[in-house]
Amino acid sequence: MRIGTSIGLIAIGLILALAVRVDLGGLDLQLIGWILAVVGVVGLVASLLIARQSRPVITRDEVHPPHVHDHRY
């Protein structure tokens, strides 16, 4: 999950949990909103941890060919 998706889930979840007051019979939108918000927070933390992991740096020692005389000059 990417950072933008996580923030989107948090926003949608908090809107459902805190702002929407609709009764759909068997669905508890407030609970669904909190679940989406928690999943978004977990995804955001995981995305940030993965982004902060140190990636291996590969350095290449330059190997110069033996000194060759350029006879053009």
C-alpha positions in Angstrom: 0.0 0.0 0.0 1.4 3.4 -0.9 1.4 6.5 1.2 -1.4 8.2 -0.9 -3.6 5.2 -0.6 -3.1 5.0 3.1 -3.9 8.7 3.6 -7.0 8.2 1.4 -8.2 5.3 3.6 -7.6 7.3 6.7 -9.6 10.2 5.3 -12.5 8.1 4.1 -12.5 6.1 7.3 -12.6 9.2 9.5 -15.4 10.7 7.4 -17.5 7.5 7.8 -16.7 7.2 11.5 -17.2 10.8 12.6 -19.4 12.6 10.0 -21.8 10.2 8.5 -24.9 9.4 10.5 -26.9 7.1 8.2 -28.7 3.9 9.3 -28.4 1.2 6.7 -30.0 -1.5 8.7 -27.4 -4.2 9.1 -24.3 -2.1 8.4 -22.6 -0.1 11.1 -20.9 2.7 9.0 -19.2 4.1 12.1 -17.4 0.7 12.8 -16.5 0.4 9.1 -15.0 3.9 9.2 -12.9 3.1 12.2 -11.7 -0.1 10.6 -10.7 1.8 7.4 -8.9 4.4 9.4 -6.9 1.8 11.4 -6.0 0.0 8.2 -4.9 3.2 6.7 -2.7 4.1 9.7 -1.1 0.6 9.6 -0.5 1.0 5.9 1.0 4.4 6.3 3.4 3.2 9.0 4.4 0.2 6.9 5.0 2.4 3.8 7.1 4.8 5.8 9.2 2.0 7.3 9.8 0.5 3.9 10.7 3.8 2.4 13.2 4.5 5.2 15.0 1.1 4.9 18.6 1.6 3.9 19.1 0.2 0.5 22.5 -1.3 -0.3 24.8 1.0 -2.1 26.9 -0.7 -4.8 30.1 1.0 -5.6 32.2 0.1 -8.5 36.0 0.4 -8.4 37.0 1.9 -11.7 39.5 -0.2 -13.4 41.5 1.8 -15.8 43.0 0.0 -18.8 46.8 -0.1 -19.0 48.3 3.2 -20.2 47.9 3.3 -23.9 49.7 6.0 -25.9 47.4 7.8 -28.3 49.4 8.3 -31.4 47.0 10.8 -32.9 48.5 13.8 -31.1 
